[in-house]
Amino acid sequence: MGERGERRQVRAGLLPLDGPLRFLLLSSFLIPLGSFMVLPFMSVFLHERLGMGLGTVGVVLAVASLVQFSGGVVGGALADRVGLRRTMLWALVVRTAGFVGLLLALRWPPLAVGALVLTCCGAALYLPANKAYLVHGVDEERRPAFLSAGNAALNAGMALGPLIAGPFVLSAPGRLFLAVTALFVLVTAGHARLPDAGGKDRPVPGRALPDRPAGVALLPFAANALAFYLYFHFQHFLAVYAVERASGAFYGMVLLLCFTLVVVVQPLTAGMIRRMPYALALAAGFAGLAAGLAVLAIGTRTALLAGGALITLGDIVLFLKNDLEALRRSTCSDAVVFGRQRLAAGLGACASGVLGGQLYGLGERAGNTGWFWLLAAAQCLLLPPLLLTLRRRTDRRPTLHGDDERALTRDDTDGRVPGR
């Protein structure tokens, strides 16, 4: 009965939904659909189609991940300066140019690296403006419904994209890149017709922002960086591993399972994760990652599905709890907190690409890539205890630059459940 009541509240919160917001929610599905028809297969494309070594592939993916995550800070600042619609439009132009570059890279392979970075720049610029436009002028009570709807559309597109593109990414990449480019041209044209919503976010009623510089919530920042570092072993290199043992289509099915779990499980468990003690959440999340990565080493189709599911359940706990804890420990605005957490994610993903690419390349040359996943699983067990030292230090003193955690209560995070 409670779950049905929550669903009714979400539906009621979305009504009435005008034309621009309907188009924006549709775009929140179409943009990741097109992007994930290409981006999850980039390790396979760069390695097998363009002949790059896996060490080089890892560095390229590391730079792209760092740009995509940490660039959100720049995207938010740009939206505040030039407006939300204009920022989204420029971001889509940049991203469309990136996909055109990937199409041209079939003739001149060196273009692929720059084209990939362009697509990531576009993503970094687009997302903050998209979320701000979605909730612009929306009552505080209805904001969670709009953000949840946008997050569901995002994950649905991410789930279906690899499934659609799997059979074509190696056999017919030219037609695939052309189709994705055409999709982005249409979405960009639609954004050009959106009404201008301005730039600056509305203040949150009842929440006083500090008049002094607020610092980084150090433990959630470090935990988020470590979580993304370990998770992106899976994100960056599963494509190469799965395509060798199954097919591109089956890899798409693994991602479909993972994103479906996020859409279904995260909303149902958000309250439980919020109430969970932080140390328990870290232990459960990293244990899930360790178990999933170890299962991947078996290499069968069943192991790929089971490993992906376990990793996803672990990252649902880690990513959500780290964001909630960062909000609780900081007196900054939500946008600043999320920007810093995205920066931590980018640093972790970058480190994963650089180190993981070298290690996976060693395993490939040795004829056994299964040990790569076992080594990643071992890191999930060995590295998190280092966070306990950091936790004891931050529990004894305020965060950097004067954020006084003791002045905050657990109610500071009530009702503020961020997206994935």
C-alpha distance (Angstrom), angle and dihedral (degrees) to the residues before:
residue distance angle dihedral
M1 . . .
G2 3.79 . .
E3 3.81 93.2 .
R4 3.82 91.5 49.2
G5 3.80 89.1 50.4
E6 3.81 91.0 51.4
R7 3.82 90.8 50.2
R8 3.83 90.8 50.9
Q9 3.81 90.1 50.3
V10 3.81 91.1 52.0
R11 3.81 92.2 50.0
A12 3.80 92.1 46.8
G13 3.80 90.6 48.2
L14 3.80 91.3 58.1
L15 3.82 94.7 54.4
P16 2.95 129.3 128.5
L17 3.81 95.4 34.5
D18 3.81 114.7 -177.2
G19 3.80 127.9 -152.7
P20 3.82 98.9 -93.8
L21 3.81 92.3 50.2
R22 3.81 91.7 46.8
F23 3.80 88.8 52.3
L24 3.80 91.4 47.2
L25 3.82 91.9 52.2
L26 3.81 89.3 47.9
S27 3.80 88.9 50.3
S28 3.80 89.5 49.6
F29 3.81 85.3 62.6
L30 3.82 99.9 38.4
I31 3.82 97.3 47.6
P32 3.83 96.3 56.1
L33 3.81 88.8 38.6
G34 3.80 90.5 59.7
S35 3.79 94.6 37.9
F36 3.80 94.2 50.1
M37 3.78 91.5 49.4
V38 3.81 83.6 71.4
L39 3.80 116.7 14.8
P40 3.85 101.4 62.5
F41 3.81 88.7 55.9
M42 3.80 96.3 49.9
S43 3.81 93.7 102.3
V44 3.83 89.4 54.9
F45 3.81 92.9 42.4
L46 3.80 95.4 48.7
H47 3.80 93.7 42.7
E48 3.79 103.5 39.8
R49 3.80 104.5 23.3
L50 3.81 100.0 35.8
G51 3.81 97.2 28.7
M52 3.82 99.3 -125.3
G53 3.79 118.1 158.8
L54 3.79 115.3 -111.8
G55 3.80 91.6 -115.8
T56 3.81 89.5 57.9
V57 3.81 91.0 43.3
G58 3.80 89.5 53.9
V59 3.81 92.5 52.7
V60 3.82 91.6 48.2
L61 3.80 91.9 50.0
A62 3.80 90.2 46.1
V63 3.80 92.8 55.0
A64 3.82 91.4 44.7
S65 3.81 92.1 50.6
L66 3.80 92.6 47.8
V67 3.81 90.8 51.3
Q68 3.79 93.9 46.6
F69 3.79 96.5 49.2
S70 3.78 105.6 32.7
G71 3.82 92.7 38.2
G72 3.79 88.7 71.6
V73 3.81 87.5 83.0
V74 3.81 88.7 60.6
G75 3.80 91.4 44.3
G76 3.79 92.1 55.4
A77 3.81 92.7 48.2
L78 3.82 91.5 48.4
A79 3.81 91.9 50.2
D80 3.79 89.7 51.6
R81 3.81 90.3 51.8
V82 3.82 105.5 41.0
G83 3.81 103.5 18.9
L84 3.78 137.4 -94.2
R85 3.81 101.2 -92.4
R86 3.80 93.8 45.8
T87 3.81 91.7 49.0
M88 3.82 92.0 50.4
L89 3.80 90.4 48.1
W90 3.81 94.0 50.4
A91 3.79 90.3 45.4
L92 3.80 91.9 53.7
V93 3.81 91.9 47.6
V94 3.81 89.1 53.4
R95 3.80 92.2 46.9
T96 3.81 93.1 47.2
A97 3.81 88.9 51.8
G98 3.80 87.7 53.5
F99 3.79 92.6 56.0
V100 3.81 90.3 46.9
G101 3.81 86.2 54.0
L102 3.81 91.2 52.7
L103 3.79 89.1 52.4
L104 3.82 90.9 51.1
A105 3.81 90.2 46.1
L106 3.80 88.9 71.9
R107 3.82 84.9 71.6
W108 3.81 97.6 33.5
P109 3.84 110.3 24.6
P110 3.84 98.2 -165.2
L111 3.82 87.8 70.8
A112 3.81 90.3 67.5
V113 3.80 95.2 78.6
G114 3.79 95.5 50.8
A115 3.80 91.0 42.8
L116 3.81 91.8 53.4
V117 3.81 91.7 50.0
L118 3.83 89.6 49.6
T119 3.80 91.7 54.8
C120 3.80 89.5 50.6
C121 3.81 91.8 48.9
G122 3.79 88.7 53.6
A123 3.80 91.5 50.4
A124 3.80 91.9 49.4
L125 3.81 92.0 52.0
Y126 3.81 95.9 43.3
L127 3.80 106.3 50.4
P128 3.86 101.5 62.7
A129 3.81 91.7 47.0
N130 3.82 91.5 45.4
K131 3.82 93.0 54.2
A132 3.79 92.7 44.1
Y133 3.84 92.0 49.6
L134 3.80 90.9 47.8
V135 3.81 93.0 58.1
H136 3.83 97.8 31.2
G137 3.79 108.6 132.0
V138 3.82 92.5 -0.5
D139 3.80 118.5 136.1
E140 3.79 115.6 -106.1
E141 3.81 91.7 -114.4
R142 3.82 92.2 56.1
R143 3.80 98.3 44.9
P144 3.84 95.7 88.1
A145 3.82 90.4 54.2
F146 3.82 92.4 52.6
L147 3.81 93.6 45.2
S148 3.81 91.1 47.2
A149 3.80 90.8 50.4
G150 3.81 91.0 49.9
N151 3.80 91.6 47.9
A152 3.82 91.5 49.4
A153 3.82 91.2 50.2
L154 3.82 90.4 48.2
N155 3.80 94.2 51.9
A156 3.80 92.9 43.5
G157 3.81 90.2 56.3
M158 3.81 91.3 45.8
A159 3.82 89.4 51.7
L160 3.81 98.1 49.1
G161 3.82 98.7 39.9
P162 3.84 98.0 72.1
L163 3.80 91.5 41.6
I164 3.81 91.6 56.0
A165 3.80 95.9 42.1
G166 3.81 100.5 40.4
P167 3.83 97.2 93.3
F168 3.82 93.3 47.1
V169 3.81 107.4 40.4
L170 3.82 94.2 90.7
S171 3.80 101.7 19.1
A172 3.82 98.9 47.8
P173 3.83 110.0 7.2
G174 3.81 93.0 152.0
R175 3.79 93.8 61.5
L176 3.79 90.6 42.3
F177 3.82 93.7 52.9
L178 3.81 90.7 44.9
A179 3.82 91.8 52.6
V180 3.80 92.2 48.9
T181 3.82 91.4 47.8
A182 3.81 90.7 51.7
L183 3.81 90.3 49.9
F184 3.81 91.1 52.9
V185 3.81 91.8 48.0
L186 3.81 89.6 55.8
V187 3.81 93.7 45.9
T188 3.83 90.6 48.2
A189 3.80 91.0 51.4
G190 3.80 89.5 51.5
H191 3.80 91.9 51.9
A192 3.80 89.9 53.2
R193 3.83 87.8 64.7
L194 3.80 96.0 51.4
P195 3.82 116.3 111.9
D196 3.78 114.9 -109.2
A197 3.81 111.8 -99.1
G198 3.79 96.2 -172.9
G199 3.77 124.3 -122.7
K200 3.77 122.2 -96.2
D201 3.79 120.4 78.1
R202 3.79 118.0 -116.1
P203 3.81 115.2 -106.6
V204 3.79 115.3 -102.8
P205 3.82 109.2 -111.8
G206 3.78 113.7 -115.4
R207 3.78 94.9 11.7
A208 3.79 116.6 110.5
L209 3.76 114.2 -156.0
P210 3.79 116.5 -142.1
D211 3.78 120.4 -99.5
R212 3.80 90.7 -146.9
P213 3.81 132.0 66.4
A214 3.78 110.7 -82.4
G215 3.77 122.0 -147.7
V216 3.76 139.1 -138.3
A217 3.80 119.8 -77.4
L218 3.78 89.5 -127.2
L219 3.80 103.0 -163.3
P220 3.85 97.2 49.5
F221 3.82 88.8 44.8
A222 3.83 92.2 53.0
A223 3.81 93.1 41.5
N224 3.81 91.0 51.1
A225 3.80 92.1 49.7
L226 3.82 90.9 50.3
A227 3.82 92.8 45.3
F228 3.81 92.3 52.4
Y229 3.80 91.4 43.9
L230 3.81 90.7 57.3
Y231 3.82 96.4 37.3
F232 3.80 93.2 51.9
H233 3.79 91.5 61.6
F234 3.81 81.4 72.4
Q235 3.80 96.0 39.3
H236 3.81 96.8 48.1
F237 3.80 103.2 38.8
L238 3.80 109.3 25.8
A239 3.81 90.4 87.3
V240 3.82 93.3 61.9
Y241 3.80 91.5 42.7
A242 3.83 96.5 45.9
V243 3.81 97.6 43.4
E244 3.82 90.0 53.5
R245 3.81 91.8 53.1
A246 3.80 101.9 33.2
S247 3.81 125.4 -4.3
G248 3.77 142.6 -78.6
A249 3.81 89.5 -96.8
F250 3.80 91.8 54.3
Y251 3.81 90.3 49.3
G252 3.79 86.4 54.9
M253 3.81 88.8 54.1
V254 3.81 90.6 53.1
L255 3.81 90.9 53.1
L256 3.82 90.3 45.0
L257 3.81 89.1 56.6
C258 3.81 91.9 47.5
F259 3.80 96.5 49.7
T260 3.82 92.1 42.8
L261 3.80 88.8 55.7
V262 3.81 89.6 53.0
V263 3.82 92.5 50.3
V264 3.83 93.7 46.8
V265 3.81 105.7 31.2
Q266 3.81 103.4 38.0
P267 3.84 97.3 61.7
L268 3.82 91.2 45.1
T269 3.80 94.3 50.2
A270 3.81 100.8 35.3
G271 3.81 93.7 100.3
M272 3.78 92.9 47.9
I273 3.81 91.7 48.4
R274 3.82 90.7 49.5
R275 3.82 91.1 53.6
M276 3.81 94.5 43.6
P277 3.84 115.4 105.1
Y278 3.79 109.8 -104.9
A279 3.81 95.1 -122.1
L280 3.82 90.8 51.5
A281 3.81 91.5 48.6
L282 3.80 91.4 51.6
A283 3.82 91.7 48.3
A284 3.82 93.7 47.8
G285 3.81 94.3 44.4
F286 3.79 96.8 48.7
A287 3.82 90.6 43.5
G288 3.81 89.0 55.3
L289 3.81 90.9 50.7
A290 3.81 91.3 48.2
A291 3.80 93.3 49.8
G292 3.81 93.2 47.2
L293 3.80 95.0 47.7
A294 3.81 91.3 48.3
V295 3.82 91.2 50.9
L296 3.83 90.5 52.5
A297 3.81 88.8 62.8
I298 3.84 89.2 70.4
G299 3.81 87.6 69.6
T300 3.82 100.8 -153.3
R301 3.80 123.7 126.7
T302 3.78 91.0 -109.6
A303 3.80 89.8 50.8
L304 3.81 91.2 50.9
L305 3.82 91.1 54.1
A306 3.81 94.8 42.7
G307 3.79 93.4 44.8
G308 3.79 92.2 49.1
A309 3.82 91.0 50.1
L310 3.82 93.7 50.0
I311 3.81 92.2 47.3
T312 3.81 90.9 49.5
L313 3.81 92.8 50.7
G314 3.80 88.9 50.8
D315 3.79 94.0 49.4
I316 3.83 91.9 47.2
V317 3.81 88.7 61.6
L318 3.80 96.8 39.9
F319 3.79 101.0 44.7
L320 3.80 95.5 44.6
K321 3.81 96.4 42.8
N322 3.81 93.2 46.9
D323 3.82 90.7 53.6
L324 3.79 92.8 46.6
E325 3.79 91.8 48.0
A326 3.82 91.1 48.2
L327 3.82 89.1 53.4
R328 3.81 91.2 48.7
R329 3.79 94.7 50.0
S330 3.80 98.8 45.0
T331 3.80 133.3 69.3
C332 3.81 91.2 -158.4
S333 3.79 123.1 110.2
D334 3.79 116.2 -85.1
A335 3.81 91.4 -109.8
V336 3.81 92.2 56.5
V337 3.81 91.6 47.4
F338 3.80 92.8 50.3
G339 3.79 90.7 46.4
R340 3.79 91.1 55.3
Q341 3.80 91.9 46.4
R342 3.82 89.5 51.3
L343 3.79 88.4 51.4
A344 3.82 89.7 53.2
A345 3.80 89.2 49.6
G346 3.80 90.9 51.3
L347 3.78 92.9 50.5
G348 3.80 91.0 50.2
A349 3.80 94.1 46.5
C350 3.81 90.5 47.7
A351 3.81 92.5 52.2
S352 3.80 89.8 47.8
G353 3.78 92.3 53.8
V354 3.81 94.8 48.0
L355 3.81 97.7 44.6
G356 3.79 97.2 30.6
G357 3.80 93.5 52.3
Q358 3.78 91.6 54.8
L359 3.81 93.3 47.1
Y360 3.81 94.6 45.4
G361 3.80 89.6 49.3
L362 3.81 89.9 53.4
G363 3.79 90.5 51.0
E364 3.78 92.1 49.2
R365 3.79 92.3 50.7
A366 3.83 89.6 48.3
G367 3.81 90.5 51.2
N368 3.82 95.1 -119.0
T369 3.82 119.9 88.3
G370 3.81 93.5 165.5
W371 3.81 91.4 86.2
F372 3.83 88.8 60.8
W373 3.81 89.4 69.2
L374 3.80 92.6 44.5
L375 3.80 90.1 52.9
A376 3.81 90.4 49.9
A377 3.83 89.7 49.3
A378 3.81 90.4 51.2
Q379 3.81 89.8 53.3
C380 3.83 88.9 54.3
L381 3.81 87.9 61.0
L382 3.81 100.1 37.5
L383 3.83 103.5 41.6
P384 3.85 103.3 48.1
P385 3.84 94.1 64.7
L386 3.80 86.4 66.3
L387 3.80 86.4 66.1
L388 3.81 89.6 62.5
T389 3.80 89.2 66.5
L390 3.79 89.6 51.8
R391 3.81 89.8 46.7
R392 3.79 92.5 55.0
R393 3.81 90.6 49.2
T394 3.81 94.7 49.5
D395 3.80 92.0 44.3
R396 3.83 89.0 59.1
R397 3.80 96.2 50.3
P398 3.83 142.4 24.2
T399 3.80 119.9 -90.1
L400 3.80 121.3 -95.1
H401 3.80 119.7 -56.0
G402 3.77 95.8 11.1
D403 3.83 107.7 -54.1
D404 3.81 99.4 156.2
E405 3.80 107.3 -152.7
R406 3.80 91.9 -172.6
A407 3.81 90.0 65.8
L408 3.81 90.3 62.4
T409 3.79 129.1 77.4
R410 3.78 132.6 -157.5
D411 3.82 87.9 -103.3
D412 3.81 88.3 72.0
T413 3.81 88.6 79.8
D414 3.82 97.7 42.7
G415 3.76 110.8 122.3
R416 3.81 94.2 5.9
V417 3.79 105.4 103.8
P418 3.80 108.6 160.6
G419 3.79 124.1 -148.3
R420 3.75 122.1 -102.5
